[in-house]
Amino acid sequence: MTTKTQAESSREGPAHYLYGVVREDGGWTLELAGLGESPVRLVREGGLAALVSEVAGPRVVPTRAHLLTHQRVTEAVVREHTLVPVAFGTVLPSEARVRELLRVARAPLSRALSELEGRVELGLKVYCHGDALTRRLLEARPELARGPAELEEDHESRLEAALRDRTSKDLDGLRAGLRPLAEATHEAPPLGERMMFNAAYLVDRTRVAAFEARVLSLVARLDAYTFRFTGPWPAYSFVDVRLDVELSAAR
């Protein structure tokens, strides 16, 4: 096995930045500018189409502008098409290598497109306002107030246990309320002390408005929390396709 030199790779044509993969017959009508304002186009192969734009070299620096461009392109595509997104910074050395990648990964990409058909990702993060929740809890359960002879540390321990129980029940209610409107759910570990819930939902495009309305109705009942609802996004949390971009360098 030999490795192509940089000069040999450059003779294959310009490098291609990969945003994601759609079906070849998806009725592509979008006109989008990619990295460096290079137009986004389709490279078709075997029923699949890779969304690419030409770039100057094999590396793309993860600047804020580049990250936002990648996000803007994939968000625009997912509004109208089923998309298998790929990670930021995926570059192949030529159009021929893009076609090769589509041939090699045709089965898992086709399977992923079927699983994601007509669906998008919505994100929901929940943050707890500890003081507000404590006040609500004490108003609802006066017996949780500190007793005259109760040690402070004993009272704090009892109150913390009640708060954990309250947040657990609130989050279980949130899960139960949203589950019927989602095709799948992915929960990630909360980030930071105040975040209590960090989840992504795979939702049919036709149910996005209903899902958002359900979130708003739940928010109204849980005013001791702050909610951050985002999307629609490409379904990064629900894609498990490993693209061997190294095949482009090794032959």
TORKOL-4160 file (C-alpha; in steps of 0.2 Angstrom, whole numbers, padded with zeros to 4 digits, m for minus):
251
<pt num="1" X="0000" Y="0000" Z="0000"/>
<pt num="2" X="0007" Y="0017" Z="m0005"/>
<pt num="3" X="0002" Y="0035" Z="0001"/>
<pt num="4" X="m0001" Y="0048" Z="m0012"/>
<pt num="5" X="0010" Y="0063" Z="m0011"/>
<pt num="6" X="0003" Y="0080" Z="m0009"/>
<pt num="7" X="0007" Y="0084" Z="m0027"/>
<pt num="8" X="m0001" Y="0068" Z="m0033"/>
<pt num="9" X="m0017" Y="0072" Z="m0024"/>
<pt num="10" X="m0017" Y="0090" Z="m0031"/>
<pt num="11" X="m0018" Y="0083" Z="m0048"/>
<pt num="12" X="m0034" Y="0075" Z="m0044"/>
<pt num="13" X="m0043" Y="0092" Z="m0043"/>
<pt num="14" X="m0048" Y="0104" Z="m0030"/>
<pt num="15" X="m0052" Y="0098" Z="m0012"/>
<pt num="16" X="m0070" Y="0095" Z="m0008"/>
<pt num="17" X="m0078" Y="0100" Z="0009"/>
<pt num="18" X="m0092" Y="0088" Z="0014"/>
<pt num="19" X="m0107" Y="0095" Z="0023"/>
<pt num="20" X="m0118" Y="0079" Z="0022"/>
<pt num="21" X="m0127" Y="0066" Z="0011"/>
<pt num="22" X="m0145" Y="0067" Z="0004"/>
<pt num="23" X="m0154" Y="0056" Z="m0009"/>
<pt num="24" X="m0149" Y="0058" Z="m0027"/>
<pt num="25" X="m0168" Y="0060" Z="m0032"/>
<pt num="26" X="m0172" Y="0073" Z="m0018"/>
<pt num="27" X="m0177" Y="0087" Z="m0030"/>
<pt num="28" X="m0162" Y="0098" Z="m0026"/>
<pt num="29" X="m0167" Y="0117" Z="m0029"/>
<pt num="30" X="m0157" Y="0126" Z="m0016"/>
<pt num="31" X="m0143" Y="0139" Z="m0020"/>
<pt num="32" X="m0131" Y="0140" Z="m0006"/>
<pt num="33" X="m0114" Y="0148" Z="m0003"/>
<pt num="34" X="m0102" Y="0137" Z="0007"/>
<pt num="35" X="m0085" Y="0140" Z="0015"/>
<pt num="36" X="m0076" Y="0154" Z="0006"/>
<pt num="37" X="m0092" Y="0158" Z="m0003"/>
<pt num="38" X="m0089" Y="0143" Z="m0014"/>
<pt num="39" X="m0106" Y="0137" Z="m0021"/>
<pt num="40" X="m0113" Y="0121" Z="m0013"/>
<pt num="41" X="m0117" Y="0107" Z="m0026"/>
<pt num="42" X="m0121" Y="0089" Z="m0027"/>
<pt num="43" X="m0109" Y="0075" Z="m0031"/>
<pt num="44" X="m0120" Y="0060" Z="m0036"/>
<pt num="45" X="m0116" Y="0042" Z="m0035"/>
<pt num="46" X="m0126" Y="0026" Z="m0034"/>
<pt num="47" X="m0143" Y="0034" Z="m0028"/>
<pt num="48" X="m0134" Y="0046" Z="m0015"/>
<pt num="49" X="m0128" Y="0064" Z="m0017"/>
<pt num="50" X="m0115" Y="0072" Z="m0007"/>
<pt num="51" X="m0116" Y="0091" Z="m0003"/>
<pt num="52" X="m0099" Y="0098" Z="m0006"/>
<pt num="53" X="m0090" Y="0114" Z="m0010"/>
<pt num="54" X="m0073" Y="0117" Z="m0016"/>
<pt num="55" X="m0059" Y="0122" Z="m0003"/>
<pt num="56" X="m0041" Y="0127" Z="m0005"/>
<pt num="57" X="m0033" Y="0113" Z="0004"/>
<pt num="58" X="m0035" Y="0097" Z="0015"/>
<pt num="59" X="m0038" Y="0107" Z="0031"/>
<pt num="60" X="m0052" Y="0119" Z="0037"/>
<pt num="61" X="m0048" Y="0129" Z="0052"/>
<pt num="62" X="m0062" Y="0129" Z="0065"/>
<pt num="63" X="m0065" Y="0148" Z="0065"/>
<pt num="64" X="m0082" Y="0154" Z="0071"/>
<pt num="65" X="m0086" Y="0160" Z="0053"/>
<pt num="66" X="m0082" Y="0143" Z="0046"/>
<pt num="67" X="m0093" Y="0134" Z="0060"/>
<pt num="68" X="m0107" Y="0146" Z="0056"/>
<pt num="69" X="m0106" Y="0143" Z="0038"/>
<pt num="70" X="m0107" Y="0124" Z="0040"/>
<pt num="71" X="m0122" Y="0126" Z="0052"/>
<pt num="72" X="m0131" Y="0138" Z="0040"/>
<pt num="73" X="m0129" Y="0126" Z="0025"/>
<pt num="74" X="m0135" Y="0111" Z="0034"/>
<pt num="75" X="m0149" Y="0120" Z="0043"/>
<pt num="76" X="m0155" Y="0126" Z="0026"/>
<pt num="77" X="m0154" Y="0109" Z="0018"/>
<pt num="78" X="m0163" Y="0100" Z="0032"/>
<pt num="79" X="m0178" Y="0112" Z="0031"/>
<pt num="80" X="m0183" Y="0103" Z="0014"/>
<pt num="81" X="m0172" Y="0087" Z="0013"/>
<pt num="82" X="m0168" Y="0072" Z="0023"/>
<pt num="83" X="m0150" Y="0074" Z="0027"/>
<pt num="84" X="m0136" Y="0063" Z="0035"/>
<pt num="85" X="m0125" Y="0076" Z="0042"/>
<pt num="86" X="m0106" Y="0074" Z="0044"/>
<pt num="87" X="m0094" Y="0082" Z="0057"/>
<pt num="88" X="m0087" Y="0099" Z="0054"/>
<pt num="89" X="m0070" Y="0098" Z="0045"/>
<pt num="90" X="m0073" Y="0083" Z="0034"/>
<pt num="91" X="m0062" Y="0086" Z="0018"/>
<pt num="92" X="m0059" Y="0075" Z="0003"/>
<pt num="93" X="m0045" Y="0078" Z="m0009"/>
<pt num="94" X="m0056" Y="0077" Z="m0025"/>
<pt num="95" X="m0073" Y="0074" Z="m0033"/>
<pt num="96" X="m0067" Y="0056" Z="m0037"/>
<pt num="97" X="m0064" Y="0053" Z="m0019"/>
<pt num="98" X="m0081" Y="0059" Z="m0014"/>
<pt num="99" X="m0089" Y="0047" Z="m0026"/>
<pt num="100" X="m0078" Y="0033" Z="m0019"/>
<pt num="101" X="m0084" Y="0037" Z="m0002"/>
<pt num="102" X="m0102" Y="0036" Z="m0007"/>
<pt num="103" X="m0099" Y="0019" Z="m0015"/>
<pt num="104" X="m0090" Y="0012" Z="0000"/>
<pt num="105" X="m0102" Y="0019" Z="0013"/>
<pt num="106" X="m0118" Y="0016" Z="0002"/>
<pt num="107" X="m0126" Y="0004" Z="0013"/>
<pt num="108" X="m0125" Y="0013" Z="0030"/>
<pt num="109" X="m0129" Y="0030" Z="0022"/>
<pt num="110" X="m0144" Y="0023" Z="0014"/>
<pt num="111" X="m0150" Y="0015" Z="0030"/>
<pt num="112" X="m0147" Y="0031" Z="0039"/>
<pt num="113" X="m0157" Y="0041" Z="0026"/>
<pt num="114" X="m0171" Y="0029" Z="0028"/>
<pt num="115" X="m0171" Y="0030" Z="0047"/>
<pt num="116" X="m0171" Y="0049" Z="0047"/>
<pt num="117" X="m0183" Y="0051" Z="0032"/>
<pt num="118" X="m0193" Y="0067" Z="0035"/>
<pt num="119" X="m0186" Y="0070" Z="0053"/>
<pt num="120" X="m0176" Y="0083" Z="0061"/>
<pt num="121" X="m0168" Y="0085" Z="0078"/>
<pt num="122" X="m0174" Y="0097" Z="0091"/>
<pt num="123" X="m0164" Y="0101" Z="0107"/>
<pt num="124" X="m0171" Y="0105" Z="0125"/>
<pt num="125" X="m0160" Y="0110" Z="0140"/>
<pt num="126" X="m0168" Y="0113" Z="0157"/>
<pt num="127" X="m0159" Y="0124" Z="0170"/>
<pt num="128" X="m0165" Y="0125" Z="0188"/>
<pt num="129" X="m0167" Y="0140" Z="0199"/>
<pt num="130" X="m0163" Y="0133" Z="0216"/>
<pt num="131" X="m0169" Y="0147" Z="0226"/>
<pt num="132" X="m0186" Y="0149" Z="0216"/>
<pt num="133" X="m0189" Y="0130" Z="0217"/>
<pt num="134" X="m0185" Y="0130" Z="0236"/>
<pt num="135" X="m0198" Y="0144" Z="0239"/>
<pt num="136" X="m0211" Y="0134" Z="0228"/>
<pt num="137" X="m0207" Y="0118" Z="0238"/>
<pt num="138" X="m0209" Y="0126" Z="0255"/>
<pt num="139" X="m0225" Y="0135" Z="0250"/>
<pt num="140" X="m0232" Y="0118" Z="0244"/>
<pt num="141" X="m0225" Y="0108" Z="0259"/>
<pt num="142" X="m0224" Y="0118" Z="0275"/>
<pt num="143" X="m0218" Y="0103" Z="0285"/>
<pt num="144" X="m0202" Y="0105" Z="0276"/>
<pt num="145" X="m0198" Y="0121" Z="0286"/>
<pt num="146" X="m0184" Y="0119" Z="0299"/>
<pt num="147" X="m0191" Y="0114" Z="0316"/>
<pt num="148" X="m0186" Y="0123" Z="0332"/>
<pt num="149" X="m0175" Y="0109" Z="0338"/>
<pt num="150" X="m0169" Y="0104" Z="0321"/>
<pt num="151" X="m0150" Y="0105" Z="0317"/>
<pt num="152" X="m0146" Y="0116" Z="0302"/>
<pt num="153" X="m0137" Y="0102" Z="0293"/>
<pt num="154" X="m0151" Y="0090" Z="0296"/>
<pt num="155" X="m0164" Y="0102" Z="0289"/>
<pt num="156" X="m0152" Y="0105" Z="0274"/>
<pt num="157" X="m0151" Y="0087" Z="0271"/>
<pt num="158" X="m0170" Y="0084" Z="0272"/>
<pt num="159" X="m0173" Y="0099" Z="0261"/>
<pt num="160" X="m0160" Y="0093" Z="0248"/>
<pt num="161" X="m0168" Y="0076" Z="0247"/>
<pt num="162" X="m0185" Y="0084" Z="0244"/>
<pt num="163" X="m0178" Y="0095" Z="0231"/>
<pt num="164" X="m0170" Y="0080" Z="0222"/>
<pt num="165" X="m0187" Y="0071" Z="0223"/>
<pt num="166" X="m0196" Y="0087" Z="0216"/>
<pt num="167" X="m0184" Y="0089" Z="0201"/>
<pt num="168" X="m0185" Y="0071" Z="0197"/>
<pt num="169" X="m0204" Y="0071" Z="0197"/>
<pt num="170" X="m0204" Y="0087" Z="0186"/>
<pt num="171" X="m0192" Y="0080" Z="0174"/>
<pt num="172" X="m0201" Y="0063" Z="0173"/>
<pt num="173" X="m0217" Y="0073" Z="0169"/>
<pt num="174" X="m0207" Y="0083" Z="0155"/>
<pt num="175" X="m0201" Y="0066" Z="0148"/>
<pt num="176" X="m0219" Y="0059" Z="0148"/>
<pt num="177" X="m0226" Y="0074" Z="0140"/>
<pt num="178" X="m0214" Y="0075" Z="0125"/>
<pt num="179" X="m0211" Y="0056" Z="0122"/>
<pt num="180" X="m0227" Y="0054" Z="0112"/>
<pt num="181" X="m0222" Y="0067" Z="0099"/>
<pt num="182" X="m0204" Y="0061" Z="0096"/>
<pt num="183" X="m0198" Y="0046" Z="0086"/>
<pt num="184" X="m0183" Y="0045" Z="0097"/>
<pt num="185" X="m0174" Y="0053" Z="0111"/>
<pt num="186" X="m0156" Y="0055" Z="0116"/>
<pt num="187" X="m0151" Y="0061" Z="0133"/>
<pt num="188" X="m0134" Y="0068" Z="0136"/>
<pt num="189" X="m0126" Y="0072" Z="0153"/>
<pt num="190" X="m0131" Y="0089" Z="0160"/>
<pt num="191" X="m0117" Y="0102" Z="0158"/>
<pt num="192" X="m0113" Y="0113" Z="0174"/>
<pt num="193" X="m0122" Y="0114" Z="0191"/>
<pt num="194" X="m0138" Y="0122" Z="0185"/>
<pt num="195" X="m0142" Y="0112" Z="0170"/>
<pt num="196" X="m0154" Y="0098" Z="0175"/>
<pt num="197" X="m0159" Y="0090" Z="0158"/>
<pt num="198" X="m0150" Y="0090" Z="0141"/>
<pt num="199" X="m0159" Y="0080" Z="0128"/>
<pt num="200" X="m0161" Y="0079" Z="0109"/>
<pt num="201" X="m0177" Y="0073" Z="0101"/>
<pt num="202" X="m0180" Y="0066" Z="0083"/>
<pt num="203" X="m0196" Y="0073" Z="0077"/>
<pt num="204" X="m0206" Y="0072" Z="0061"/>
<pt num="205" X="m0206" Y="0088" Z="0052"/>
<pt num="206" X="m0225" Y="0088" Z="0052"/>
<pt num="207" X="m0225" Y="0088" Z="0071"/>
<pt num="208" X="m0212" Y="0101" Z="0075"/>
<pt num="209" X="m0225" Y="0114" Z="0078"/>
<pt num="210" X="m0235" Y="0102" Z="0090"/>
<pt num="211" X="m0219" Y="0098" Z="0099"/>
<pt num="212" X="m0215" Y="0116" Z="0102"/>
<pt num="213" X="m0233" Y="0119" Z="0108"/>
<pt num="214" X="m0231" Y="0105" Z="0120"/>
<pt num="215" X="m0214" Y="0112" Z="0126"/>
<pt num="216" X="m0223" Y="0129" Z="0129"/>
<pt num="217" X="m0237" Y="0121" Z="0139"/>
<pt num="218" X="m0225" Y="0112" Z="0150"/>
<pt num="219" X="m0214" Y="0128" Z="0153"/>
<pt num="220" X="m0230" Y="0137" Z="0159"/>
<pt num="221" X="m0232" Y="0124" Z="0173"/>
<pt num="222" X="m0213" Y="0123" Z="0178"/>
<pt num="223" X="m0209" Y="0141" Z="0181"/>
<pt num="224" X="m0195" Y="0137" Z="0193"/>
<pt num="225" X="m0185" Y="0132" Z="0178"/>
<pt num="226" X="m0177" Y="0140" Z="0163"/>
<pt num="227" X="m0179" Y="0131" Z="0146"/>
<pt num="228" X="m0169" Y="0132" Z="0131"/>
<pt num="229" X="m0177" Y="0125" Z="0115"/>
<pt num="230" X="m0168" Y="0124" Z="0099"/>
<pt num="231" X="m0169" Y="0118" Z="0081"/>
<pt num="232" X="m0174" Y="0111" Z="0069"/>
<pt num="233" X="m0156" Y="0104" Z="0067"/>
<pt num="234" X="m0148" Y="0090" Z="0057"/>
<pt num="235" X="m0150" Y="0074" Z="0067"/>
<pt num="236" X="m0132" Y="0073" Z="0073"/>
<pt num="237" X="m0137" Y="0065" Z="0089"/>
<pt num="238" X="m0146" Y="0050" Z="0079"/>
<pt num="239" X="m0133" Y="0046" Z="0066"/>
<pt num="240" X="m0120" Y="0033" Z="0069"/>
<pt num="241" X="m0111" Y="0032" Z="0052"/>
<pt num="242" X="m0092" Y="0031" Z="0052"/>
<pt num="243" X="m0086" Y="0038" Z="0036"/>
<pt num="244" X="m0068" Y="0032" Z="0032"/>
<pt num="245" X="m0062" Y="0048" Z="0024"/>
<pt num="246" X="m0044" Y="0041" Z="0026"/>
<pt num="247" X="m0048" Y="0030" Z="0011"/>
<pt num="248" X="m0045" Y="0046" Z="0001"/>
<pt num="249" X="m0027" Y="0046" Z="0006"/>
<pt num="250" X="m0022" Y="0027" Z="0006"/>
<pt num="251" X="m0022" Y="0016" Z="m0010"/>
